[in-house]
Every structure is written in structure tokens, then in C-alpha cells.
């Protein structure tokens, strides 16, 4: 392994298929777009660990095991749970506990962590999606972990709605992933990552 790669800043993103950019014709997703805007004076090594339709229960059971061989001296963790809990019937209390356990373990491992909340879907009740996003926000707030709310800004966003309608109602296309990336980048992303924002 080269010294450049060994000492590189590492960004590990865990979550459902939106982390992998499923449905994006450019195959970048929001993670690829954010990473492209986060290349400072040193390279950023980005890893996406995505499981389609994943619940927070499954995510909590796997993330540490999968992260372990990818850890470096400087690793930042992004947790991006989707709405899999709603589709699977997981209770709100269990969703909260699962995310809390992930964040507590990340804190114990001294991993700077940021959470990107679930994006709106057209196949699930709005009220339940809003409740889930608020629950995740509350868990993060209690732990002083940055939370990017993607539900509230996008639920009535015309471009987001048309992008979902053009597909399967669950996965955005190129424009939708661009919106997600914009929300992440404009939520103190650069301060959290510890790099200057591009001019």
C-alpha cells in the first residue's frame, strides 16, 4: 500500500441502496457528487457500504464488522438509513434504539459521525415518514451528532416529486440525487469533515 493511500482521509458511508446511487443514470448518486466536491488538498478515499432495503436492525448488526477492515487513522462515518424500517414494520422505538446503538458505538470508537436521514418516498404514508425522520433527528440531537434532514425539504419539492414519478416512486434519478447532494453539502459538511469549502 502506498503512503498516500495509507494516510488518506477516509469517508465510509453505510446505508441502503441510495448510498450506492441506485437509479442514477450517471452512477454517481449523492455520495459520488458529495465526494467530488470534497476533494481538498489531499485525496479522499470514499467507501460505500450499501444493502438494498436495509432496516436499522440489519444495519446495526453489520456496520462495525464491515467497517473494521476499512478503518484508517482518519476515518469519518456517514450513516444513511433509508425508510426500510417503515416498509418492514419495525416499530419507531426500535428504529430509535438501533440508531442510538450505532451512534454510541461510533462515539466509543472515536469516529466522527454524521447521519443523513431517509428521503421521501411515494409508496409510504407521509405521516410515518415524517415521524421516522423526526425520531432520527431527535436521537442525533441528544448525542450532538449532525443530522441532515432530507425529508422536510424534499417532500413537497417539485423536482424531487417529478424525478420519483419518472421512476419507481422510491429511487430518484439524476436530478434527485443532485438535490440530496446539495442538502448534505449545505449542512456544515465541510466543517464536519475538516476541509475548506471550495470557492
DRENVEXMAR-577484 format. One record per residue (C-alpha): residue number from 1; residue in three letters; x, y, z. Coordinates in nm, 4 decimals. Layout:
<recs>
+-----+------+----------+----------+----------+
:  nr : rest :       px :       py :       pz :
+-----+------+----------+----------+----------+
: NUM :  ALA :        X :        Y :        Z :
...
+-----+------+----------+----------+----------+
</recs>
This chain:
<recs>
+-----+------+----------+----------+----------+
:  nr : rest :       px :       py :       pz :
+-----+------+----------+----------+----------+
:   1 :  UNK :   0.0000 :   0.0000 :   0.0000 :
:   2 :  UNK :   0.1377 :   0.3409 :  -0.0920 :
:   3 :  UNK :   0.1966 :   0.6017 :   0.1775 :
:   4 :  UNK :  -0.0518 :   0.8300 :   0.0011 :
:   5 :  UNK :  -0.3330 :   0.5772 :   0.0302 :
:   6 :  UNK :  -0.2361 :   0.4673 :   0.3798 :
:   7 :  UNK :  -0.2559 :   0.8211 :   0.5159 :
:   8 :  UNK :  -0.5572 :   0.9298 :   0.3102 :
:   9 :  UNK :  -0.8660 :   1.0729 :   0.4729 :
:  10 :  UNK :  -1.1357 :   0.8049 :   0.4624 :
:  11 :  UNK :  -1.5088 :   0.8541 :   0.4260 :
:  12 :  UNK :  -1.7213 :   0.5470 :   0.4900 :
:  13 :  UNK :  -2.0936 :   0.5671 :   0.4100 :
:  14 :  UNK :  -2.3288 :   0.2935 :   0.5304 :
:  15 :  UNK :  -2.6962 :   0.2633 :   0.4432 :
:  16 :  UNK :  -2.9444 :   0.1388 :   0.1849 :
:  17 :  UNK :  -2.9316 :   0.1448 :  -0.1946 :
:  18 :  UNK :  -2.9489 :   0.5250 :  -0.2169 :
:  19 :  UNK :  -2.5936 :   0.5225 :  -0.0785 :
:  20 :  UNK :  -2.4927 :   0.3317 :  -0.3918 :
:  21 :  UNK :  -2.6816 :   0.5699 :  -0.6214 :
:  22 :  UNK :  -2.9297 :   0.3120 :  -0.7480 :
:  23 :  UNK :  -3.1365 :   0.4604 :  -1.0304 :
:  24 :  UNK :  -2.8885 :   0.7349 :  -1.1171 :
:  25 :  UNK :  -2.8030 :   0.7143 :  -1.4893 :
:  26 :  UNK :  -2.4683 :   0.8782 :  -1.4117 :
:  27 :  UNK :  -2.3969 :   0.6123 :  -1.1458 :
:  28 :  UNK :  -2.2775 :   0.8779 :  -0.9000 :
:  29 :  UNK :  -2.5624 :   0.9017 :  -0.6522 :
:  30 :  UNK :  -2.5441 :   1.1635 :  -0.3812 :
:  31 :  UNK :  -2.2283 :   1.0117 :  -0.2321 :
:  32 :  UNK :  -2.0319 :   1.0420 :  -0.5550 :
:  33 :  UNK :  -2.1442 :   1.4012 :  -0.6033 :
:  34 :  UNK :  -2.0552 :   1.4933 :  -0.2453 :
:  35 :  UNK :  -1.7179 :   1.3208 :  -0.2696 :
:  36 :  UNK :  -1.6393 :   1.5070 :  -0.5920 :
:  37 :  UNK :  -1.6955 :   1.8368 :  -0.4072 :
:  38 :  UNK :  -1.4879 :   1.7240 :  -0.1086 :
:  39 :  UNK :  -1.1502 :   1.6684 :  -0.2704 :
:  40 :  UNK :  -0.9307 :   1.9216 :  -0.0958 :
:  41 :  UNK :  -0.5544 :   1.9445 :  -0.0932 :
:  42 :  UNK :  -0.5363 :   1.5771 :  -0.0066 :
:  43 :  UNK :  -0.7234 :   1.2829 :  -0.1613 :
:  44 :  UNK :  -1.0434 :   1.1486 :  -0.0084 :
:  45 :  UNK :  -1.0851 :   0.7720 :  -0.0094 :
:  46 :  UNK :  -1.4591 :   0.7004 :  -0.0206 :
:  47 :  UNK :  -1.6234 :   0.3670 :   0.0593 :
:  48 :  UNK :  -1.9955 :   0.2940 :   0.0115 :
:  49 :  UNK :  -2.1340 :   0.0013 :   0.2092 :
:  50 :  UNK :  -2.4908 :  -0.0318 :   0.0821 :
:  51 :  UNK :  -2.7545 :  -0.3024 :   0.1325 :
:  52 :  UNK :  -3.0835 :  -0.2644 :  -0.0603 :
:  53 :  UNK :  -3.3929 :  -0.2116 :   0.1534 :
:  54 :  UNK :  -3.1951 :  -0.2423 :   0.4746 :
:  55 :  UNK :  -3.3568 :  -0.1904 :   0.8131 :
:  56 :  UNK :  -3.1768 :  -0.0207 :   1.1008 :
:  57 :  UNK :  -3.1765 :  -0.3578 :   1.2795 :
:  58 :  UNK :  -2.9732 :  -0.5124 :   0.9984 :
:  59 :  UNK :  -2.7537 :  -0.2040 :   0.9696 :
:  60 :  UNK :  -2.6766 :  -0.2071 :   1.3414 :
:  61 :  UNK :  -2.5760 :  -0.5730 :   1.3162 :
:  62 :  UNK :  -2.3299 :  -0.5301 :   1.0291 :
:  63 :  UNK :  -2.1716 :  -0.1870 :   1.0166 :
:  64 :  UNK :  -1.8866 :  -0.2392 :   1.2645 :
:  65 :  UNK :  -1.7847 :  -0.5699 :   1.1077 :
:  66 :  UNK :  -1.7783 :  -0.4226 :   0.7589 :
:  67 :  UNK :  -1.6102 :  -0.1019 :   0.8667 :
:  68 :  UNK :  -1.3250 :  -0.2714 :   1.0544 :
:  69 :  UNK :  -1.1041 :  -0.3661 :   0.7548 :
:  70 :  UNK :  -1.1557 :  -0.0203 :   0.6038 :
:  71 :  UNK :  -1.0585 :   0.1854 :   0.9058 :
:  72 :  UNK :  -0.7630 :   0.4205 :   0.8813 :
:  73 :  UNK :  -0.6026 :   0.6743 :   1.1101 :
:  74 :  UNK :  -0.8522 :   0.9348 :   0.9876 :
:  75 :  UNK :  -1.1925 :   0.7870 :   0.9164 :
:  76 :  UNK :  -1.5237 :   0.9730 :   0.9032 :
:  77 :  UNK :  -1.8508 :   0.7795 :   0.9182 :
:  78 :  UNK :  -2.1783 :   0.8706 :   0.7465 :
:  79 :  UNK :  -2.4832 :   0.6703 :   0.8499 :
:  80 :  UNK :  -2.7644 :   0.6951 :   0.5952 :
:  81 :  UNK :  -3.0625 :   0.4815 :   0.6983 :
:  82 :  UNK :  -3.3453 :   0.4720 :   0.4483 :
:  83 :  UNK :  -3.7112 :   0.4023 :   0.5127 :
:  84 :  UNK :  -3.6643 :   0.0264 :   0.5278 :
:  85 :  UNK :  -3.7938 :   0.0231 :   0.8840 :
:  86 :  UNK :  -4.1309 :   0.1532 :   0.7671 :
:  87 :  UNK :  -4.1549 :  -0.0965 :   0.4837 :
:  88 :  UNK :  -4.0684 :  -0.3824 :   0.7218 :
:  89 :  UNK :  -4.2978 :  -0.2766 :   1.0054 :
:  90 :  UNK :  -4.0184 :  -0.2024 :   1.2518 :
:  91 :  UNK :  -4.1500 :  -0.0011 :   1.5457 :
:  92 :  UNK :  -4.0445 :   0.3596 :   1.5905 :
:  93 :  UNK :  -3.8998 :   0.2765 :   1.9317 :
:  94 :  UNK :  -3.6829 :   0.0029 :   1.7777 :
:  95 :  UNK :  -3.5703 :   0.2366 :   1.4985 :
:  96 :  UNK :  -3.4630 :   0.4942 :   1.7574 :
:  97 :  UNK :  -3.2802 :   0.2346 :   1.9653 :
:  98 :  UNK :  -3.0983 :   0.0890 :   1.6645 :
:  99 :  UNK :  -2.9701 :   0.4283 :   1.5531 :
: 100 :  UNK :  -2.8767 :   0.5197 :   1.9109 :
: 101 :  UNK :  -2.6739 :   0.1992 :   1.9418 :
: 102 :  UNK :  -2.4902 :   0.2728 :   1.6162 :
: 103 :  UNK :  -2.4064 :   0.6273 :   1.7224 :
: 104 :  UNK :  -2.2985 :   0.5233 :   2.0715 :
: 105 :  UNK :  -2.0654 :   0.2596 :   1.9297 :
: 106 :  UNK :  -1.9221 :   0.5079 :   1.6795 :
: 107 :  UNK :  -1.8638 :   0.7569 :   1.9614 :
: 108 :  UNK :  -1.6872 :   0.4901 :   2.1671 :
: 109 :  UNK :  -1.4623 :   0.4219 :   1.8665 :
: 110 :  UNK :  -1.3875 :   0.7963 :   1.8334 :
: 111 :  UNK :  -1.5369 :   0.8073 :   1.4834 :
: 112 :  UNK :  -1.6665 :   1.1474 :   1.3698 :
: 113 :  UNK :  -2.0199 :   1.0643 :   1.2582 :
: 114 :  UNK :  -2.2916 :   1.2354 :   1.0561 :
: 115 :  UNK :  -2.6392 :   1.0991 :   0.9807 :
: 116 :  UNK :  -2.8278 :   1.1556 :   0.6554 :
: 117 :  UNK :  -3.1971 :   1.0916 :   0.7120 :
: 118 :  UNK :  -3.4328 :   0.8988 :   0.4857 :
: 119 :  UNK :  -3.5513 :   1.0734 :   0.1709 :
: 120 :  UNK :  -3.9229 :   1.0968 :   0.0820 :
: 121 :  UNK :  -4.0854 :   0.8057 :  -0.0981 :
: 122 :  UNK :  -4.4227 :   0.7952 :  -0.2703 :
: 123 :  UNK :  -4.5063 :   0.4393 :  -0.1624 :
: 124 :  UNK :  -4.5233 :   0.5053 :   0.2137 :
: 125 :  UNK :  -4.7550 :   0.7251 :   0.4239 :
: 126 :  UNK :  -4.6231 :   1.0772 :   0.4661 :
: 127 :  UNK :  -4.7008 :   1.0904 :   0.8364 :
: 128 :  UNK :  -4.4982 :   0.7796 :   0.9128 :
: 129 :  UNK :  -4.2036 :   0.9019 :   0.7057 :
: 130 :  UNK :  -4.2079 :   1.2341 :   0.8884 :
: 131 :  UNK :  -4.2228 :   1.0581 :   1.2252 :
: 132 :  UNK :  -3.9227 :   0.8440 :   1.1354 :
: 133 :  UNK :  -3.7182 :   1.1437 :   1.0218 :
: 134 :  UNK :  -3.8079 :   1.3355 :   1.3392 :
: 135 :  UNK :  -3.7177 :   1.0351 :   1.5531 :
: 136 :  UNK :  -3.3762 :   1.0051 :   1.3889 :
: 137 :  UNK :  -3.3218 :   1.3797 :   1.4270 :
: 138 :  UNK :  -3.4037 :   1.3588 :   1.7966 :
: 139 :  UNK :  -3.1629 :   1.0683 :   1.8530 :
: 140 :  UNK :  -2.8870 :   1.2654 :   1.6797 :
: 141 :  UNK :  -2.9672 :   1.5856 :   1.8669 :
: 142 :  UNK :  -2.9388 :   1.4129 :   2.2030 :
: 143 :  UNK :  -2.5915 :   1.2943 :   2.1034 :
: 144 :  UNK :  -2.4816 :   1.6125 :   1.9278 :
: 145 :  UNK :  -2.4368 :   1.4257 :   1.6021 :
: 146 :  UNK :  -2.5069 :   1.6302 :   1.2873 :
: 147 :  UNK :  -2.8307 :   1.5265 :   1.1165 :
: 148 :  UNK :  -2.9200 :   1.6081 :   0.7583 :
: 149 :  UNK :  -3.2974 :   1.6151 :   0.7253 :
: 150 :  UNK :  -3.3747 :   1.5233 :   0.3656 :
: 151 :  UNK :  -3.7437 :   1.4540 :   0.4186 :
: 152 :  UNK :  -3.8726 :   1.8003 :   0.5111 :
: 153 :  UNK :  -3.7013 :   1.9945 :   0.2287 :
: 154 :  UNK :  -3.7924 :   1.7396 :  -0.0392 :
: 155 :  UNK :  -4.1381 :   1.6068 :   0.0479 :
: 156 :  UNK :  -4.3102 :   1.8903 :  -0.1415 :
: 157 :  UNK :  -4.0236 :   1.9709 :  -0.3783 :
: 158 :  UNK :  -4.1489 :   1.9736 :  -0.7365 :
: 159 :  UNK :  -3.8273 :   1.8465 :  -0.8930 :
: 160 :  UNK :  -3.7969 :   1.5650 :  -0.6404 :
: 161 :  UNK :  -4.1575 :   1.4596 :  -0.6985 :
: 162 :  UNK :  -4.1202 :   1.4568 :  -1.0753 :
: 163 :  UNK :  -3.7940 :   1.2644 :  -1.0502 :
: 164 :  UNK :  -3.9604 :   0.9954 :  -0.8369 :
: 165 :  UNK :  -4.2632 :   0.9859 :  -1.0658 :
: 166 :  UNK :  -4.0383 :   0.9264 :  -1.3658 :
: 167 :  UNK :  -3.9020 :   0.6166 :  -1.1938 :
: 168 :  UNK :  -4.0466 :   0.3721 :  -0.9434 :
: 169 :  UNK :  -4.1559 :   0.6230 :  -0.6784 :
: 170 :  UNK :  -3.8793 :   0.5148 :  -0.4430 :
: 171 :  UNK :  -3.5488 :   0.5841 :  -0.6130 :
: 172 :  UNK :  -3.4611 :   0.9247 :  -0.7588 :
: 173 :  UNK :  -3.2825 :   0.9869 :  -1.0838 :
: 174 :  UNK :  -3.0029 :   1.2266 :  -1.1693 :
: 175 :  UNK :  -3.1836 :   1.5411 :  -1.0539 :
: 176 :  UNK :  -3.2973 :   1.3849 :  -0.7275 :
: 177 :  UNK :  -2.9507 :   1.2688 :  -0.6341 :
: 178 :  UNK :  -2.8258 :   1.6177 :  -0.7104 :
: 179 :  UNK :  -3.0779 :   1.7571 :  -0.4617 :
: 180 :  UNK :  -2.9683 :   1.5094 :  -0.1948 :
: 181 :  UNK :  -2.6042 :   1.6011 :  -0.2507 :
: 182 :  UNK :  -2.6861 :   1.9725 :  -0.2229 :
: 183 :  UNK :  -2.8596 :   1.9182 :   0.1112 :
: 184 :  UNK :  -2.5626 :   1.7250 :   0.2502 :
: 185 :  UNK :  -2.3059 :   1.9761 :   0.1268 :
: 186 :  UNK :  -2.5005 :   2.2683 :   0.2752 :
: 187 :  UNK :  -2.5346 :   2.1186 :   0.6211 :
: 188 :  UNK :  -2.1934 :   2.2210 :   0.7639 :
: 189 :  UNK :  -2.0415 :   1.9340 :   0.5666 :
: 190 :  UNK :  -1.7023 :   2.0938 :   0.5188 :
: 191 :  UNK :  -1.6671 :   2.1944 :   0.8822 :
: 192 :  UNK :  -1.7596 :   1.8440 :   0.9901 :
: 193 :  UNK :  -1.5103 :   1.6892 :   0.7503 :
: 194 :  UNK :  -1.2468 :   1.9439 :   0.8459 :
: 195 :  UNK :  -1.1698 :   2.0757 :   0.4996 :
: 196 :  UNK :  -1.2211 :   2.4183 :   0.3392 :
: 197 :  UNK :  -1.5272 :   2.4649 :   0.1225 :
: 198 :  UNK :  -1.4471 :   2.5063 :  -0.2490 :
: 199 :  UNK :  -1.4519 :   2.8606 :  -0.3768 :
+-----+------+----------+----------+----------+
</recs>
